[in-house]
Amino acid sequence: MTTVSAGAEASPCDVCEALAVQRDAARAAGRTDEAGDCERELREHEGHGRGCAS
């Protein structure tokens, strides 16, 4: 079992990383609907208790 100190922040999983990249690209291109969809997916993914941090 791996322990993480209280001050350490969890690194994002591959799904969170990909969604964040997609969100940022959509924002840069002015695709606000797509950026919003990515935000929603990030929130839902983090809500599964996987310990993900975006």
Backbone as CSV, one residue per row, in Angstrom:
resi,resn,N_x,N_y,N_z,CA_x,CA_y,CA_z,C_x,C_y,C_z
1,MET,0.849,-1.185,0.000,0.000,0.000,0.000,0.886,1.236,0.000
2,THR,0.572,2.184,-0.855,1.338,3.423,-0.956,0.655,4.491,-0.127
3,THR,1.421,5.198,0.657,0.861,6.295,1.440,1.336,7.613,0.867
4,VAL,0.480,8.602,0.971,0.783,9.940,0.473,0.680,10.887,1.639
5,SER,1.670,11.751,1.786,1.638,12.695,2.892,0.494,13.682,2.715
6,ALA,0.033,14.229,3.823,-1.121,15.121,3.807,-0.883,16.346,2.943
7,GLY,0.359,16.801,2.815,0.651,17.993,2.035,0.807,17.714,0.553
8,ALA,0.906,16.460,0.155,1.095,16.122,-1.249,-0.235,16.152,-1.984
9,GLU,-0.192,16.664,-3.200,-1.395,16.729,-4.014,-1.398,15.538,-4.961
10,ALA,-2.542,14.918,-5.125,-2.646,13.767,-6.018,-2.443,14.221,-7.455
11,SER,-1.709,13.441,-8.218,-1.509,13.792,-9.620,-2.725,13.348,-10.416
12,PRO,-3.035,14.065,-11.478,-4.199,13.718,-12.275,-4.018,12.384,-12.988
13,CYS,-5.098,11.672,-13.190,-5.032,10.428,-13.947,-5.024,10.772,-15.439
14,ASP,-4.851,9.754,-16.275,-4.787,9.973,-17.719,-6.072,10.589,-18.263
15,VAL,-7.207,10.183,-17.718,-8.497,10.715,-18.182,-8.595,12.203,-17.860
16,CYS,-8.243,12.574,-16.624,-8.286,13.982,-16.223,-7.343,14.814,-17.090
17,GLU,-6.143,14.291,-17.314,-5.156,15.007,-18.129,-5.689,15.243,-19.540
18,ALA,-6.254,14.198,-20.152,-6.760,14.317,-21.519,-7.922,15.300,-21.594
19,LEU,-8.817,15.242,-20.628,-9.949,16.169,-20.619,-9.488,17.614,-20.427
20,ALA,-8.488,17.819,-19.585,-7.973,19.169,-19.354,-7.320,19.724,-20.621
21,VAL,-6.564,18.885,-21.329,-5.934,19.318,-22.580,-7.006,19.663,-23.605
22,GLN,-8.016,18.798,-23.718,-9.107,19.031,-24.662,-9.858,20.317,-24.309
23,ARG,-10.121,20.519,-23.021,-10.817,21.725,-22.562,-10.027,22.977,-22.907
24,ASP,-8.729,22.947,-22.630,-7.896,24.122,-22.889,-7.815,24.443,-24.381
25,ALA,-7.728,23.410,-25.221,-7.689,23.618,-26.670,-9.015,24.192,-27.160
26,ALA,-10.111,23.696,-26.607,-11.426,24.209,-26.994,-11.571,25.671,-26.590
27,ARG,-11.117,26.005,-25.396,-11.174,27.416,-24.955,-10.348,28.307,-25.874
28,ALA,-9.141,27.854,-26.204,-8.245,28.655,-27.045,-8.843,28.873,-28.435
29,ALA,-9.631,27.906,-28.902,-10.246,28.000,-30.222,-11.617,28.676,-30.174
30,GLY,-12.063,29.061,-28.979,-13.346,29.735,-28.851,-14.546,28.808,-28.878
31,ARG,-14.312,27.508,-28.690,-15.415,26.531,-28.688,-15.912,26.368,-27.243
32,THR,-16.711,27.326,-26.815,-17.136,27.355,-25.408,-18.037,26.183,-25.031
33,ASP,-18.864,25.723,-25.969,-19.730,24.572,-25.668,-18.891,23.331,-25.384
34,GLU,-17.877,23.096,-26.200,-17.005,21.939,-26.003,-16.220,22.065,-24.702
35,ALA,-15.747,23.279,-24.400,-15.008,23.497,-23.152,-15.913,23.209,-21.951
36,GLY,-17.161,23.626,-22.034,-18.114,23.361,-20.961,-18.389,21.879,-20.792
37,ASP,-18.473,21.170,-21.915,-18.676,19.717,-21.847,-17.505,19.048,-21.134
38,CYS,-16.291,19.498,-21.436,-15.104,18.932,-20.790,-15.121,19.220,-19.289
39,GLU,-15.515,20.421,-18.909,-15.611,20.770,-17.490,-16.580,19.843,-16.774
40,ARG,-17.724,19.600,-17.406,-18.732,18.715,-16.816,-18.179,17.298,-16.666
41,GLU,-17.509,16.812,-17.702,-16.939,15.472,-17.632,-15.871,15.372,-16.550
42,LEU,-15.072,16.420,-16.386,-14.059,16.431,-15.325,-14.717,16.350,-13.952
43,ARG,-15.759,17.142,-13.745,-16.457,17.120,-12.451,-17.049,15.746,-12.171
44,GLU,-17.683,15.168,-13.182,-18.302,13.853,-13.001,-17.246,12.779,-12.752
45,HIS,-16.145,12.850,-13.435,-15.077,11.862,-13.271,-14.478,11.947,-11.868
46,GLU,-14.223,13.159,-11.413,-13.657,13.349,-10.078,-14.628,12.899,-9.000
47,GLY,-15.918,12.951,-9.281,-16.934,12.584,-8.320,-17.055,11.087,-8.065
48,HIS,-16.330,10.279,-8.801,-16.408,8.839,-8.626,-15.518,8.343,-7.500
49,GLY,-14.876,9.247,-6.774,-14.064,8.858,-5.640,-12.761,8.185,-6.024
50,ARG,-12.244,8.496,-7.184,-11.022,7.878,-7.657,-9.778,8.618,-7.170
51,GLY,-9.975,9.704,-6.476,-8.824,10.464,-5.991,-8.135,11.262,-7.071
52,CYS,-8.847,11.530,-8.160,-8.252,12.277,-9.257,-8.237,13.765,-8.919
53,ALA,-7.245,14.432,-9.394,-7.155,15.888,-9.243,-6.810,16.478,-10.581
54,SER,-7.600,17.443,-11.028,-7.294,18.039,-12.327,-6.713,19.408,-12.170
